[in-house]
């Protein structure tokens, strides 16, 4: 792994330690909006990550979930952009089921190129750089990861959201009729399942969070040989007027991607 990715892994690890300090004791839960919780862990990790990124990567804007939007108002004008979700899966953090992660993604030009997804409660770290590969780190061991080679949805496994079980998602999963269906919290962790070949695709039709929910997963899946788009099959535009993933997210091993896009189109 290159030096920049090593730095990003260290920053994510520092944030993960702060998060686990909060996780280990009682904490208060506030709500930014209905069904949108936030905790001390989100805010402390956000501050730590942004401070360290500013120090290590001066001049690169940081689009972070818990930051004031004014701090990244001109991010679209820059070649490089960080997208940060300090606790991806806050609902799962609150439920204490371990399905949450620190996510740092880096965009260069028009694509997500670098990713760190640190899941401290699960003892896993994933990192990747497009063109250089992706790895999983657990129990002190680093292993390369790669997407699966299954070429048909009916022979594969799909993963969907644990917390956002919309009728649209249920219809999509029923229509696709995979061999198996998994559920998991955290968009980033669902992306890791695709990247390490445990599932063939992650399907999130309809609204699928913000760009900080997509960027790190996008880069990791791509680095592992797969692809992440919206559910129309278009690449994520990280410089679009809106930060919302309002056309859904679809991550796959690449081999089943076109089949999934066609099936989702028929459901619209």
SVG drawing of the C-alpha trace seen along z (x, -y; Angstrom):
<svg xmlns="http://www.w3.org/2000/svg" viewBox="-43 -29 48 50">
<polyline fill="none" stroke="black" stroke-width="0.4" points="0.0,0.0 1.2,-3.5 2.2,-6.1 -1.0,-8.1 -3.2,-5.1 -1.1,-4.2 -1.7,-7.7 -5.5,-7.3 -5.5,-3.9 -3.7,-5.5 -6.2,-8.4 -9.2,-6.0 -7.6,-3.9 -7.3,-6.9 -11.0,-7.7 -12.0,-4.1 -10.3,-4.2 -12.4,-7.3 -15.5,-5.6 -14.9,-2.5 -14.3,-4.6 -17.8,-6.0 -19.2,-2.6 -17.9,-1.0 -20.0,-3.2 -23.5,-4.7 -24.0,-7.6 -26.8,-10.0 -28.5,-9.8 -29.7,-12.9 -31.6,-13.1 -30.8,-15.4 -34.0,-14.3 -36.5,-11.5 -34.6,-8.2 -31.3,-10.0 -29.4,-9.6 -26.2,-11.2 -23.9,-10.6 -20.8,-11.9 -18.9,-9.3 -20.0,-10.8 -18.9,-14.3 -15.6,-13.4 -14.5,-11.1 -15.6,-13.7 -13.5,-16.4 -10.5,-14.1 -10.5,-12.9 -11.0,-16.4 -8.2,-17.9 -5.7,-15.1 -6.7,-15.2 -6.2,-19.0 -2.8,-18.6 -1.6,-15.7 -3.4,-16.8 -3.4,-20.6 -5.7,-22.2 -7.8,-19.1 -11.5,-19.8 -13.2,-17.5 -16.9,-16.7 -17.7,-15.2 -21.2,-14.3 -20.9,-16.1 -19.1,-19.2 -20.7,-22.6 -21.4,-22.6 -19.7,-26.1 -16.4,-24.3 -16.5,-22.5 -18.6,-25.0 -16.1,-25.1 -15.2,-21.4 -16.4,-21.0 -13.7,-23.3 -10.9,-21.0 -9.3,-18.0 -9.1,-16.0 -11.9,-15.7 -12.2,-13.6 -15.6,-12.2 -15.9,-11.2 -18.5,-9.3 -17.1,-9.2 -19.6,-6.5 -21.3,-4.8 -24.2,-2.9 -25.0,-5.1 -28.3,-3.3 -26.3,-0.1 -23.9,-1.8 -26.8,-2.9 -28.2,0.7 -24.8,2.0 -24.8,4.8 -21.2,4.0 -22.3,3.1 -20.7,-0.3 -17.5,-1.7 -15.3,-4.7 -15.2,-5.6 -12.7,-7.8 -12.9,-8.0 -10.8,-10.0 -12.0,-11.3 -9.5,-12.4 -10.9,-13.9 -14.2,-12.2 -13.8,-9.0 -13.3,-7.6 -9.8,-6.2 -8.9,-5.4 -10.7,-3.9 -10.4,-3.0 -13.3,-1.3 -12.4,-0.5 -15.0,1.6 -13.5,1.6 -16.2,3.7 -15.7,6.4 -12.0,6.3 -11.7,5.6 -10.1,2.9 -10.4,2.7 -8.3,0.5 -7.9,0.1 -6.5,-2.1 -7.9,-1.8 -5.3,-0.2 -3.2,1.1 -5.7,3.6 -7.6,4.0 -6.8,5.7 -8.6,6.9 -6.7,6.6 -7.8,8.8 -6.0,10.4 -2.8,8.6 -2.8,10.2 -3.3,8.4 -4.8,10.3 -5.6,9.2 -9.3,9.3 -11.1,9.7 -14.7,9.7 -16.4,13.0 -16.6,14.6 -20.3,15.6 -21.9,14.4 -25.6,14.8 -27.7,13.2 -29.8,16.4 -26.6,18.2 -25.3,15.5 -26.0,13.7 -27.2,10.1 -27.0,7.9 -29.5,5.2 -30.0,2.8 -30.8,4.0 -32.3,0.6 -33.8,-0.7 -36.1,2.2 -38.2,0.2 -41.0,1.8 -38.9,0.8 -36.0,2.9 -38.2,5.8 -39.7,5.8 -36.2,5.6 -34.9,8.5 -37.9,10.6 -37.7,9.8 -34.0,10.6 -34.4,13.9 -30.8,14.6 -29.7,17.9 -29.4,16.1 -30.0,12.7 -28.1,11.2 -28.9,8.1 -26.4,5.8 -26.1,2.3 -23.6,-0.3 -23.4,-1.0 -19.6,-0.7 -19.8,2.8 -22.1,4.0 -19.5,2.7 -16.8,4.7 -18.9,7.9 -18.9,7.3 -15.2,6.4 -14.1,9.6 -16.3,11.8 -18.8,12.9 -21.7,11.5 -22.2,10.7 -23.9,7.4 -25.2,4.7 -28.6,3.3 -30.0,0.0 -32.8,-1.3 -34.3,-4.7 -32.6,-7.2 -29.3,-5.8 -27.8,-8.4 -25.2,-10.9 -22.0,-10.9 -20.0,-10.1 -22.0,-6.9 -20.9,-6.0 -17.3,-7.2 -15.2,-4.8 -17.4,-1.8 -17.0,-2.9 -13.2,-3.0 -12.9,0.2 -15.2,2.2 -13.4,0.8 -10.0,1.6 -11.1,5.2 -12.2,5.5 -15.9,4.6 -18.0,1.6 -20.3,-0.8 -22.9,-2.9 -26.4,-4.3 -29.2,-1.9 -29.5,-3.3 -26.0,-2.1 -24.4,-5.6 -21.2,-6.4 -21.6,-8.5 -21.0,-12.2 -19.2,-13.5 -19.5,-17.1 -23.2,-17.0 -25.3,-19.9 -26.7,-17.6 -24.9,-15.4 -27.8,-12.9 -27.6,-9.4 -31.2,-9.9 -30.9,-7.3 -29.8,-4.6 -26.6,-2.6 -25.6,0.6 -22.3,2.3 -21.4,5.6 -18.6,7.9 -19.1,6.4 -20.2,9.6 -23.9,9.4 -24.1,5.6 -25.9,5.2 -28.4,7.9 -29.1,6.0 -29.5,2.7 -32.0,4.1 -34.0,5.8 -34.2,2.6 -35.2,0.6 -38.2,2.9 -39.3,2.2 -39.4,-1.5"/>
</svg>
